[in-house]
Amino acid sequence: MAKNTKIKVMLSSRCKDAFSKDSDITLTDLRRELKKEIESVQLLGRGIFEVWINEDEPPSEGNQDSWDTCLKAVRECDVLIVLSNGNAGWALSGQDVGICHAEYMEGLRTAQSKVRFIELPKVTNADDDNAHQRNQRFQEYVSKQTPFRGGEIKTVDDAQKRVFDALSDAVILLTLRGVQAENSTRFDFGSALDWTRLDFRKRKEAMEDTLKATLLGREGSEEIDNEVIVNLNDKKIMVILHAVPAALSVAAARELVGRPFLDDHIYTDRLNSIHGPLHLIACHRGATETQARSMLGFPDATVVSGPFGIFVADNVQKVQFVFLVNCRDDSQTRHACQRFFEWLHQTGEAEIVARRAESRTRIIKTISGELDAS
């Protein structure tokens, strides 16, 4: 895609497949019409979209250059709209992933927030065994990503409307996040400066108070005995709030939190119909996976870096904690918390976190019982 001031949109789909089994319209026809309609849109008299479809590119299908060109377009676009009929697309060799599969993966790897997945009527099973296996791998991969698809699409008009809805949603959301990101790069004035002026104790209190207010504002959340209870996968999960009021490399700030999960057994009496706990740690600055593993105490754990920070889960002791990074002021703290819960639900991790919290409850009750017996 040429570098310019327009919003770059890529439409990813199969080419020659019919829209549906009883349709004469191919997905190439659909994409060309969508390209025409989208590029005709004007804002205050000015065209704002540039649409990339592979039909406009010179390399022929199956050529290595074509594969690279498609993935390069995915990386460079501002919005990727995946029109999927379940067909993984052509591949470089028999057992490789298809190009549609690869484009979707590359989009998620580059920037998940720019990807919009639209499910079209499903393709029939491929006659070729390699193609059939590719399609199965692609469909299994999509099901694990749990993308929001919206209502069922039956007609070409349905598909066009869904694309326009997805594109407008993407533009609005990415614009808002762009403004937030721009604001978050300056910490020398405003509320971020106000928090920086505070001493460690007061800053820690401010960060924890903001986390508490944010969580209690979530649907299904409540406060019991000064602890926050959130709803995850229809289960009540206790969330213990902490804050590191400076960089994690500053020992005095880090030691205000320590290894809080070592004291989980003190909450035993409150964990009857409630499970957990899950530790939410607001970090005034950044955090690394190495620092997260260091807090846990050993390296063999699930450690995930995301836009919110770092999530850590020990699958033996069922300890779970989250570093929410760059909590420099009230807004940034709320946003990091919001992004964490968005990630839980978008990935299906909420269900796993809830199950792990149930297991953690049983473990700490056993620990508490042993301590009482000693």
Residue pairs with C-beta under 8 A, 6 or more apart in sequence:
1 8
1 10
1 50
1 52
1 73
1 76
1 77
2 50
4 50
6 47
6 48
6 49
6 50
7 48
7 49
7 50
7 78
7 79
7 171
8 50
8 52
8 76
8 77
8 78
8 79
9 38
9 49
9 50
9 51
9 52
9 77
9 78
9 79
9 80
9 81
9 167
10 51
10 52
10 53
10 73
10 74
10 77
10 79
10 80
10 81
11 31
11 34
11 35
11 51
11 52
11 53
11 81
11 83
11 163
12 70
12 74
12 80
12 81
12 82
12 83
12 100
12 103
12 104
12 107
13 27
13 30
13 31
13 82
13 83
13 84
13 85
13 100
13 120
14 27
14 85
14 87
14 89
14 100
14 123
15 26
15 27
15 28
15 54
15 55
15 61
16 26
16 27
16 28
17 26
17 27
17 85
17 87
17 123
18 24
18 25
18 26
18 27
19 25
19 26
19 27
19 29
19 30
19 120
19 121
19 156
19 159
20 120
20 121
20 154
21 121
21 124
23 156
25 156
27 83
27 85
27 120
28 55
30 83
30 156
30 159
30 160
31 53
31 55
31 83
32 53
32 55
33 160
34 51
34 160
34 163
35 51
35 53
37 160
37 164
38 49
38 51
38 163
38 164
38 167
39 47
39 49
39 50
39 51
40 47
41 47
41 48
41 49
42 48
49 167
52 73
52 77
54 66
54 69
54 70
54 73
57 66
57 69
59 65
59 66
59 69
60 66
61 90
62 90
62 92
64 92
67 92
67 99
67 102
70 99
70 102
70 103
71 102
71 103
71 106
74 80
74 103
74 106
74 107
74 110
75 106
75 110
77 114
78 114
78 174
79 114
79 116
79 167
79 170
79 171
79 174
80 103
80 107
80 114
80 115
80 116
81 116
81 118
81 163
81 166
81 167
82 100
82 103
82 104
82 107
82 115
82 116
82 117
82 118
83 118
83 120
83 159
83 163
84 100
84 104
84 117
84 118
84 119
84 120
84 142
85 120
85 121
85 122
85 123
86 122
86 123
86 135
86 138
86 139
87 98
87 100
87 123
87 126
87 135
87 138
88 97
88 98
88 99
88 100
88 101
88 131
88 134
88 135
88 137
88 138
89 98
89 99
89 100
89 101
89 102
89 103
89 134
90 98
90 99
91 97
91 98
91 99
91 130
91 134
94 130
95 130
95 133
96 134
97 105
97 134
97 137
97 138
98 131
98 134
98 135
98 138
100 138
101 134
101 137
101 138
101 141
104 115
104 117
104 138
104 141
104 142
105 141
107 114
107 115
108 115
108 145
112 346
113 173
113 174
113 177
113 307
114 170
114 174
115 147
116 166
116 167
116 169
116 170
117 142
117 145
117 147
117 148
117 149
118 149
118 150
118 153
118 159
118 162
118 163
118 166
119 149
119 153
120 153
120 159
121 153
121 154
123 135
125 132
125 135
126 132
126 134
126 135
144 348
145 347
146 346
146 347
146 348
150 162
150 165
152 158
153 159
153 162
180 331
180 335
183 331
184 326
184 328
184 332
186 192
187 193
187 196
187 328
190 329
191 329
191 330
191 331
192 328
192 329
192 332
194 329
195 203
195 206
195 207
195 284
195 328
195 329
196 203
196 328
198 206
198 245
200 245
200 246
200 252
200 253
200 256
201 245
203 243
203 245
203 246
203 284
204 243
204 244
204 245
204 256
205 243
206 330
207 243
207 245
207 282
207 284
207 327
207 333
208 241
208 242
208 243
208 282
210 282
210 327
210 330
210 333
210 334
211 241
211 243
211 280
211 282
211 324
211 333
211 337
212 223
212 228
212 241
214 333
214 334
214 337
214 338
215 221
215 228
215 230
215 239
215 241
215 280
215 337
216 222
216 223
216 228
218 230
218 231
218 341
219 231
220 230
220 231
221 228
221 229
221 230
221 231
222 228
222 229
223 229
224 270
224 274
225 270
227 238
227 239
227 240
227 267
227 270
227 277
228 238
228 239
228 241
229 236
229 237
229 238
229 239
229 274
230 236
230 237
230 239
231 237
232 344
232 350
232 351
232 353
232 354
232 357
233 350
233 351
233 353
233 354
235 275
235 354
235 357
235 358
236 273
236 274
236 275
237 274
237 275
237 276
237 277
237 278
237 353
237 354
237 357
238 267
238 270
238 271
238 274
238 275
238 276
238 277
238 278
238 357
239 276
239 277
239 278
239 279
239 280
240 260
240 267
240 276
240 277
240 278
240 279
240 280
241 280
241 282
242 257
242 260
242 279
242 280
242 281
242 282
243 256
243 257
243 281
243 282
243 283
243 284
243 327
244 253
244 254
244 256
244 257
244 281
244 282
244 283
244 284
245 253
245 256
245 284
246 252
246 253
246 284
246 285
247 253
247 284
247 285
247 286
248 254
248 283
248 285
248 286
248 287
248 288
248 291
248 323
249 291
253 284
257 281
259 295
259 296
259 297
260 279
260 281
260 321
261 277
261 279
261 319
261 321
264 277
264 319
264 360
264 364
264 367
265 364
265 367
265 368
265 371
267 276
267 277
267 364
268 364
268 365
268 368
271 277
271 361
271 364
271 365
274 361
275 354
275 357
275 358
275 360
275 361
276 320
276 357
276 360
276 361
277 357
277 360
278 320
278 321
278 322
278 353
278 357
279 320
279 321
279 322
280 321
280 322
280 324
280 337
280 340
281 321
281 322
281 323
281 324
282 324
282 327
282 333
282 336
283 309
283 323
283 324
283 325
283 326
283 327
284 326
284 327
284 328
285 325
285 326
286 325
286 326
287 309
287 310
287 323
287 325
288 310
289 303
289 305
289 310
291 323
292 303
292 310
292 312
292 323
293 299
293 301
293 303
293 312
295 312
295 321
296 312
296 314
296 319
296 321
301 312
301 313
301 314
301 315
302 311
302 312
302 313
302 314
302 315
303 310
303 311
303 312
304 310
304 311
304 312
306 339
306 340
306 343
307 339
307 343
308 322
308 324
308 325
308 336
308 337
308 339
308 340
308 343
309 322
309 323
309 324
309 325
309 336
309 340
310 322
310 323
310 325
311 320
311 321
311 322
311 323
311 340
311 343
311 349
312 319
312 320
312 321
312 322
312 323
313 319
313 320
313 353
313 356
314 320
315 356
317 360
317 363
318 356
318 357
318 359
318 360
318 363
319 360
320 353
320 356
320 357
320 360
322 340
324 333
324 336
324 337
324 340
325 336
326 332
326 336
327 333
327 336
343 349
344 350
344 353
